[in-house]
Amino acid sequence: MVLCHPNRDGFTHAAARAARDAAAAAGHRVTVLDLYGEGFDPVMSRRELQRYKSNESGADPVSGPHVEAVRGADVLVFVYPTWWSGLPAMLKGWLDKVMVPGVAFVLDGRNKVRPALGRVRRIVVVSTYGSPRRYVRFVNDNGRRMLTRALRMSTGWRARTTHVGLYSMDTATPADRERHLTRVAEVMGSL
């Protein structure tokens, strides 16, 4: 599970706890990568960019434990708020630094991209949106698309995707929030 929000007392962390607890209760081993909690550096260095462009396998030593968690995962879960119609910068930087050649994909002999995350059978996206669903659909929900479409290209087509979103978060009632947490737990408990 990749968790991306700076406020440990906030709703995103509550959703992550609901997801983690439900998955663990269903018998899954859950590894939580709390990007803000770990102080993950999302900025790609010049050396990391050179490594990426040269197709060197793997990631930098700081991202190494994240790479190993991803390589060992059957399910990838992303819990984050949607900001400015997309992923938080920290999560986008995580994708740039962890989903590198040799981890998320490989280049075959003809320089064609091939998936490298064949073990992943499911991608779950849990997010909140300040805007109503209609507005989010109008602007294409870029973060969700990146994770459920672009990242899915690295897992192969057999991997299923699930999205659990709470729209109009800014005006959500306590009952709305509780329903969202229940839905998150239901999805994670049924993996």
ROTOR-929428 format. One record per residue: x, y, z of N, C-alpha, C, O, CB in turn; residue number from 1; residue in three letters. Coordinates in steps of 0.02 Angstrom, whole numbers. Atoms other than C-alpha are relative to their C-alpha. Glycine has a CB too. Example, Ala and Ser with C-alpha at 12.3 -4.5 7.8 and 13.67 -1.06 7.14 Angstrom:
BEGIN
- 45  -59  0  615  -225  390  45  60  0  97  59  33  -50  1  62  1  Ala
- -42  -59  -3  684  -53  357  -39  55  37  -14  110  45  20  23  -71  2  Ser
//
This chain:
BEGIN
- 42  -58  0  0  0  0  44  61  0  89  68  42  -48  0  60  1  Met
- -36  -64  4  68  170  -50  -48  53  25  -100  66  -4  24  15  -74  2  Val
- 40  -52  -33  -1  306  64  34  67  -10  93  74  3  -9  -16  76  3  Leu
- -29  -65  14  23  487  18  -44  56  27  -89  79  -7  11  8  -75  4  Cys
- 32  -59  -28  -39  624  134  40  23  61  62  -19  101  -74  -15  20  5  His
- -42  -24  -54  55  736  257  -33  0  69  2  2  120  22  68  -15  6  Pro
- 35  -5  -64  -79  738  394  -18  -69  26  -66  -100  1  -63  43  -6  7  Asn
- 13  66  -28  -74  578  497  -68  -5  34  -95  -59  42  54  -19  50  8  Arg
- 65  -1  -34  -234  631  586  -58  12  -49  -115  17  -28  -1  53  53  9  Asp
- 51  -16  50  -328  663  423  -38  -61  -26  -25  -118  -7  32  35  -57  10  Gly
- 45  51  26  -458  566  327  37  -49  -46  19  -108  -48  -56  33  -38  11  Phe
- -36  46  44  -335  493  200  34  -55  41  33  -113  21  53  38  -41  12  Thr
- -30  50  -43  -243  406  341  -53  -46  30  -40  -106  40  41  33  56  13  His
- 55  43  -25  -410  344  410  -19  -51  -54  -32  -109  -38  -61  43  20  14  Ala
- 16  46  55  -447  269  239  54  -53  -7  39  -111  -20  -9  39  -67  15  Ala
- -55  48  4  -275  188  236  -5  -52  56  7  -111  45  68  36  3  16  Ala
- 8  47  -57  -304  112  409  -58  -49  -14  -51  -109  -1  -13  38  66  17  Arg
- 57  44  16  -474  45  352  21  -52  -52  2  -111  -47  -60  41  -26  18  Ala
- -23  46  53  -393  -31  197  48  -52  28  41  -112  16  34  39  -57  19  Ala
- -50  46  -29  -246  -106  292  -32  -51  46  -18  -110  42  53  40  39  20  Arg
- 31  45  -49  -353  -178  432  -45  -52  -34  -45  -110  -14  -41  40  50  21  Asp
- 44  47  34  -480  -256  313  40  -52  -39  23  -111  -40  -47  38  -48  22  Ala
- -42  48  38  -344  -334  204  34  -49  48  37  -108  34  52  38  -42  23  Ala
- -32  44  -49  -253  -402  357  -50  -49  29  -34  -107  39  32  41  56  24  Ala
- 52  44  -27  -416  -472  427  -19  -54  -50  -41  -108  -31  -62  40  19  25  Ala
- 15  49  52  -441  -561  260  59  -47  -12  56  -90  -56  -19  35  -65  26  Ala
- -56  46  5  -272  -645  282  58  24  -43  104  -15  -57  -23  -64  -26  27  Gly
- -53  -26  42  -162  -533  175  55  31  43  42  61  96  -27  52  -50  28  His
- -56  -35  -31  11  -473  227  4  68  -34  10  72  -95  68  -40  -7  29  Arg
- 2  -67  27  10  -285  205  63  38  18  82  42  76  -62  38  25  30  Val
- -56  -44  -9  162  -175  182  -24  70  -17  -48  82  -72  62  -20  -44  31  Thr
- 21  -69  11  124  11  201  62  43  -12  107  45  30  -42  27  60  32  Val
- -53  -48  17  239  135  116  -30  69  10  -63  96  -35  27  -10  -74  33  Leu
- 27  -67  -17  194  300  201  51  51  -24  100  65  10  -14  7  78  34  Asp
- -50  -43  32  283  423  87  18  61  42  77  76  50  -26  23  -67  35  Leu
- -15  -57  -43  267  575  200  30  -23  66  76  8  91  -64  42  13  36  Tyr
- -25  25  -63  296  474  357  73  -20  -4  111  -12  44  -40  -60  23  37  Gly
- -70  20  10  460  408  285  44  58  -23  105  53  -23  3  -55  -52  38  Glu
- -39  -55  28  511  576  215  28  -17  -69  83  3  -86  57  18  46  39  Gly
- -22  21  67  523  501  40  16  62  -42  -23  110  -43  -55  -43  -35  40  Phe
- -20  -56  43  616  617  -79  -25  -14  -71  1  -59  -104  77  9  1  41  Asp
- 28  13  66  513  628  -239  39  29  -58  22  19  -116  -70  26  -2  42  Pro
- -37  -34  52  642  729  -334  51  -47  -31  93  -76  4  35  63  28  43  Val
- -48  43  35  737  632  -465  65  37  -10  66  92  -38  -29  -24  -69  44  Met
- -66  -31  8  923  671  -459  25  -10  -71  -3  -49  -110  50  -30  52  45  Ser
- -31  7  66  1032  690  -612  24  -72  -9  15  -101  -63  59  50  -8  46  Arg
- -25  69  4  1111  519  -574  -58  -49  -11  -52  -95  -51  38  -19  64  47  Arg
- 58  44  9  940  438  -560  -28  6  -71  -47  -44  -102  -55  17  51  48  Glu
- 24  -10  69  888  514  -726  47  -34  -49  24  -65  -97  -5  75  -16  49  Leu
- -48  35  44  1048  450  -808  -10  -75  3  -9  -108  -49  72  18  20  50  Gln
- 11  71  -8  1016  277  -737  -64  -20  -38  -66  -71  -72  -6  -19  75  51  Arg
- 63  14  34  837  283  -802  10  0  -76  -12  -47  -110  -54  53  20  52  Tyr
- -10  -6  73  889  340  -976  44  -55  -28  38  -74  -87  29  67  -17  53  Lys
- -45  52  24  1024  207  -988  -30  -70  10  2  -120  -7  66  4  36  54  Ser
- 35  63  -12  898  72  -940  35  -45  50  27  -106  49  -8  -37  -64  55  Asn
- -29  39  -53  1001  18  -791  -56  -28  43  -104  8  60  51  42  43  56  Glu
- 53  32  -40  897  -103  -691  1  25  71  54  36  101  7  -76  -1  57  Ser
- 6  -17  -71  833  -52  -522  -4  74  13  -4  115  -33  56  -29  37  58  Gly
- 8  -69  -21  818  108  -424  58  18  46  101  -23  61  -68  11  35  59  Ala
- -52  -23  -46  928  211  -310  -8  -36  68  -61  -64  81  -4  77  9  60  Asp
- 2  36  -64  970  140  -136  -57  22  46  -85  -19  82  65  10  36  61  Pro
- 55  -24  -42  840  251  -49  -67  -31  -22  -108  -49  20  -5  77  -2  62  Val
- 62  29  26  701  184  -162  1  -76  1  -50  -107  -11  -12  24  -70  63  Ser
- -7  73  3  767  5  -150  -52  -38  40  -81  -85  13  66  -18  25  64  Gly
- 51  36  -36  650  -52  -10  -70  6  -32  -110  -40  -27  -3  25  72  65  Pro
- 64  -9  35  503  19  -108  -3  -46  -61  -55  -76  -76  -10  74  -21  66  His
- -3  44  58  559  -76  -263  -12  -72  22  -51  -108  -11  69  6  -35  67  Val
- 9  69  -23  570  -238  -165  -73  -13  22  -99  -67  9  47  -15  59  68  Glu
- 71  8  -19  395  -210  -92  -44  -7  -61  -89  -48  -62  -23  60  43  69  Ala
- 39  3  62  325  -180  -266  11  -66  -35  -37  -98  -58  18  58  -47  70  Val
- -14  63  33  412  -331  -339  -32  -60  34  -49  -109  2  76  -11  -4  71  Arg
- 30  55  -36  340  -442  -203  -75  4  6  -106  -40  36  30  -3  68  72  Gly
- 72  -11  -10  163  -375  -215  -43  -37  -51  -26  -41  -110  -15  74  -3  73  Ala
- 52  27  43  12  -465  -284  -52  53  -15  -86  52  -66  -33  -62  32  74  Asp
- 49  -54  6  -95  -310  -258  37  65  16  75  69  63  -61  -10  49  75  Val
- -26  -67  -14  -45  -127  -269  -59  44  20  -108  48  -17  38  30  -62  76  Leu
- 53  -43  -25  -152  -8  -167  29  70  8  82  79  37  -29  -26  68  77  Val
- -21  -69  -4  -137  181  -181  -54  39  37  -112  39  18  13  30  -70  78  Phe
- 47  -39  -41  -218  293  -49  27  72  1  82  84  27  -8  -29  72  79  Val
- -23  -69  7  -206  480  -82  -59  47  -13  -112  24  -33  52  5  -57  80  Tyr
- 51  -49  20  -306  641  -103  15  22  -72  73  24  -93  0  61  48  81  Pro
- -10  -28  67  -332  706  -279  6  76  8  -39  109  33  -59  -19  -49  82  Thr
- -14  -72  -4  -255  879  -289  12  26  -70  49  -4  -109  62  15  46  83  Trp
- -8  -31  66  -267  991  -442  -13  -51  -56  23  -53  -106  70  30  -8  84  Trp
- 22  50  50  -353  849  -538  52  -54  -13  51  -85  -66  -16  35  -65  85  Ser
- -50  51  11  -206  732  -515  29  -27  64  3  -15  119  54  26  -43  86  Gly
- -36  29  -57  -87  641  -401  37  54  38  59  103  8  49  -55  -23  87  Leu
- -45  -45  -36  2  733  -262  71  -8  -29  90  -62  -51  0  -16  77  88  Pro
- -67  1  28  179  778  -319  43  -55  30  83  -86  -5  33  68  10  89  Ala
- -40  52  -33  254  659  -191  -14  -68  -31  33  -107  -42  -16  -1  76  90  Met
- 18  65  29  159  511  -266  24  -4  -73  48  -57  -94  -75  -11  3  91  Leu
- -25  0  69  202  561  -445  76  -11  0  102  -49  -41  -17  67  -35  92  Lys
- -72  10  -6  386  572  -392  17  -72  19  66  -99  -4  29  48  51  93  Gly
- -10  70  -19  371  400  -312  -5  -44  -62  37  -89  -72  -52  -22  54  94  Trp
- 7  40  62  309  328  -477  62  10  -44  88  -39  -72  -63  21  -38  95  Leu
- -58  -13  41  453  413  -569  62  -36  25  103  -60  -15  13  75  -3  96  Asp
- -61  28  -29  584  344  -450  -3  -75  13  49  -108  17  15  36  63  97  Lys
- 7  71  -17  515  170  -413  -20  -41  -61  5  -97  -70  -51  -9  56  98  Val
- 24  37  58  428  117  -574  46  13  -60  27  43  -110  -73  20  -18  99  Met
- -54  -13  48  589  119  -674  12  -62  -44  -15  -116  -29  66  20  36  100  Val
- -17  59  40  658  5  -811  30  -55  44  71  -42  88  49  19  -56  101  Pro
- -23  57  -40  690  -167  -740  -43  -13  60  -38  -66  91  71  12  22  102  Gly
- 47  9  -56  557  -143  -607  -71  -3  -28  -104  -54  -21  6  59  52  103  Val
- 68  -2  26  394  -90  -691  -4  -26  -71  -56  -53  -92  -26  71  2  104  Ala
- 0  22  70  443  -131  -869  71  -17  -22  120  1  11  -30  54  -46  105  Phe
- -64  15  31  582  -199  -977  -6  17  -74  -60  19  -102  20  -75  10  106  Val
- -2  -12  72  635  -158  -1154  24  -64  -33  77  -91  -15  45  62  -18  107  Leu
- -21  61  35  642  -307  -1270  54  18  -51  75  75  -55  -61  -35  -34  108  Asp
- -54  -10  48  771  -327  -1408  -17  51  -54  28  78  -86  16  -64  -32  109  Gly
- 20  -49  51  670  -213  -1523  -19  67  32  -50  109  0  -59  -27  -41  110  Arg
- 13  -61  -37  658  -75  -1391  -75  12  13  -97  69  19  28  59  -37  111  Asn
- 71  -4  -17  474  -113  -1358  -7  -12  74  26  -54  104  -42  -51  -41  112  Lys
- 12  6  -72  410  -92  -1182  -42  -62  14  -93  -75  -18  -37  64  26  113  Val
- 36  60  -21  355  -253  -1098  -11  4  76  32  29  112  40  -65  -18  114  Arg
- 14  -3  -72  273  -270  -926  49  -41  41  71  -94  20  -71  -23  14  115  Pro
- -44  37  -46  383  -322  -780  -34  -15  66  -5  -48  109  64  40  12  116  Ala
- 36  11  -63  251  -325  -642  -54  -54  -10  -111  -45  10  -31  65  26  117  Leu
- 48  53  15  168  -486  -699  -30  -33  61  -83  -65  56  33  -52  -41  118  Gly
- 27  30  -62  143  -543  -519  -61  38  25  -104  9  58  54  -1  54  119  Arg
- 55  -41  -24  22  -399  -486  -64  -20  -35  -69  -19  -96  15  76  -11  120  Val
- 64  21  28  -156  -458  -509  -55  52  11  -110  45  -17  -21  -65  30  121  Arg
- 52  -50  -15  -248  -305  -442  32  66  18  83  68  53  -46  -25  58  122  Arg
- -19  -68  -19  -227  -117  -428  -63  32  31  -116  33  -1  27  42  -61  123  Ile
- 55  -33  -34  -338  -27  -302  19  72  12  73  87  38  -18  -37  68  124  Val
- -10  -72  -9  -353  162  -300  -53  25  48  -113  17  36  -3  38  -69  125  Val
- 45  -30  -50  -429  248  -148  18  74  3  73  92  22  8  -35  72  126  Val
- -15  -71  2  -444  436  -165  -60  41  22  -117  18  21  22  21  -69  127  Ser
- 52  -49  -14  -541  588  -110  8  58  -49  62  71  -75  5  26  74  128  Thr
- 3  -55  48  -592  734  -218  -39  57  33  -92  46  61  -33  -21  -67  129  Tyr
- 37  -57  -26  -642  909  -164  -59  17  -44  -107  47  -21  46  60  6  130  Gly
- 52  -17  49  -749  924  -320  -52  -55  -8  -39  -113  11  32  15  -68  131  Ser
- 51  50  14  -910  836  -369  22  -48  -57  65  -30  -97  -67  33  -19  132  Pro
- -17  51  50  -900  679  -478  -4  27  -71  39  13  -112  -47  -60  7  133  Arg
- 9  -26  68  -965  770  -632  60  43  -22  83  37  -78  -66  41  -5  134  Arg
- -59  -41  17  -823  897  -626  62  -44  -9  101  -33  -55  12  53  56  135  Tyr
- -59  43  5  -693  762  -596  -1  -38  -66  52  -45  -98  1  -50  60  136  Val
- 4  34  65  -756  666  -748  16  47  -57  48  27  -106  -70  -30  -10  137  Arg
- -12  -50  52  -749  826  -851  75  12  -10  98  21  -66  -35  65  17  138  Phe
- -71  -12  6  -565  851  -812  41  -64  -5  103  -62  -3  24  40  61  139  Val
- -30  65  16  -526  666  -841  31  -39  57  58  -93  45  51  10  -51  140  Asn
- -26  37  -58  -470  614  -665  69  -29  -16  78  -90  -18  -49  -57  19  141  Asp
- -66  19  25  -288  610  -717  37  -48  46  70  -94  22  42  60  -10  142  Asn
- -34  46  -46  -221  525  -560  -27  -71  -6  12  -119  -10  -7  25  71  143  Gly
- 31  66  7  -344  382  -572  20  -32  -66  37  -92  -68  -77  5  5  144  Arg
- -19  27  66  -307  361  -757  73  -23  -1  89  -75  -31  -12  53  -54  145  Arg
- -71  18  -1  -120  358  -725  10  -68  34  49  -109  11  41  54  36  146  Met
- -9  62  -38  -137  217  -598  -39  -59  -28  -13  -115  -27  -21  11  72  147  Leu
- 41  57  24  -277  113  -675  9  -15  -74  -12  -68  -97  -72  14  14  148  Thr
- -13  13  71  -224  130  -856  74  -4  -15  99  -56  -38  -32  54  -43  149  Arg
- -72  -1  17  -42  181  -876  39  -51  41  78  -90  13  29  70  10  150  Ala
- -36  49  -41  24  81  -728  -22  -71  -16  19  -117  -13  -11  15  75  151  Leu
- 24  66  17  -84  -65  -777  37  -29  -61  41  -90  -67  -75  2  -14  152  Arg
- -39  24  57  17  -76  -938  63  -37  23  91  -77  -14  20  59  -46  153  Met
- -59  34  -27  161  -134  -827  -17  -65  35  27  -104  52  36  45  49  154  Ser
- 20  61  -34  59  -273  -748  -26  -53  -48  -29  -112  -31  -53  15  51  155  Thr
- 32  45  46  -18  -351  -901  -76  7  6  -101  33  55  21  -73  14  156  Gly
- 72  -12  5  -200  -355  -950  -43  -42  47  -102  -28  55  -23  -12  -69  157  Trp
- 40  41  -45  -254  -488  -827  -12  35  67  -59  17  104  34  -67  12  158  Arg
- 8  -36  -63  -234  -369  -681  -64  42  -3  -78  77  -51  62  46  15  159  Ala
- 62  -39  -5  -399  -294  -625  13  63  38  59  68  79  -56  -42  34  160  Arg
- -6  -64  -36  -422  -117  -564  -65  15  36  -119  -2  12  19  57  -49  161  Thr
- 58  -21  -40  -538  -50  -430  13  70  25  68  86  47  -13  -50  60  162  Thr
- -5  -69  -24  -570  131  -386  -54  12  52  -112  -6  42  -7  50  -60  163  His
- 47  -18  -53  -651  191  -225  12  74  14  62  93  44  9  -44  65  164  Val
- -9  -72  -7  -677  379  -226  -55  32  42  -113  12  38  3  32  -68  165  Gly
- 48  -42  -36  -760  502  -110  3  68  -32  53  104  -26  15  3  77  166  Leu
- 5  -64  35  -816  653  -211  -30  52  47  -62  36  97  -41  -7  -65  167  Tyr
- 26  -57  -40  -861  825  -142  22  -6  73  -17  6  118  -77  4  -4  168  Ser
- -27  9  -67  -750  791  8  -8  63  43  -19  59  103  73  -20  -4  169  Met
- 3  -63  -38  -754  974  57  -68  11  33  -72  48  82  15  57  -46  170  Asp
- 67  -8  -29  -941  961  93  -29  -66  25  -88  -71  41  -48  31  -51  171  Thr
- 23  66  -22  -951  777  143  -21  2  73  11  33  115  55  -53  -11  172  Ala
- 25  6  -69  -1050  738  299  37  -57  35  70  -98  2  -77  -13  1  173  Thr
- -29  58  -35  -988  620  435  -28  -66  -26  9  -116  -29  -12  6  75  174  Pro
- 29  62  27  -1108  490  363  31  -17  -67  44  -76  -81  -77  8  -7  175  Ala
- -32  12  64  -1033  512  189  70  -30  10  90  -77  -24  5  66  -41  176  Asp
- -68  23  -14  -859  487  260  -1  -72  28  42  -113  10  35  47  49  177  Arg
- 5  67  -28  -912  334  358  -18  -51  -54  9  -107  -54  -53  -2  57  178  Glu
- 18  44  55  -992  257  203  62  -14  -44  72  -70  -67  -56  31  -44  179  Arg
- -61  9  40  -828  285  109  47  -49  35  74  -94  2  35  68  -11  180  His
- -45  45  -37  -726  199  245  -27  -72  -1  12  -119  -7  8  23  73  181  Leu
- 30  66  3  -849  54  245  12  -31  -69  27  -90  -74  -75  3  14  182  Thr
- -11  25  68  -834  38  56  73  -20  -11  87  -72  -41  -20  54  -52  183  Arg
- -71  17  4  -644  41  67  13  -67  34  47  -110  5  44  55  33  184  Val
- -9  63  -37  -649  -98  197  -31  -59  -38  -3  -113  -39  -30  5  70  185  Ala
- 32  53  38  -770  -200  91  43  -22  -60  54  -81  -71  -69  22  -25  186  Glu
- -42  15  58  -660  -188  -64  63  -37  22  81  -89  -7  19  65  -38  187  Val
- -62  31  -22  -502  -231  31  -12  -69  32  30  -113  26  36  46  49  188  Met
- 16  64  -31  -584  -372  127  -18  -54  -51  -15  -114  -35  -57  8  48  189  Gly
- 20  50  51  -640  -454  -36  56  -16  -49  44  -50  -99  -60  26  -38  190  Ser
- -55  14  47  -469  -460  -120  18  -73  -1  63  -94  -38  62  40  20  191  Leu
//
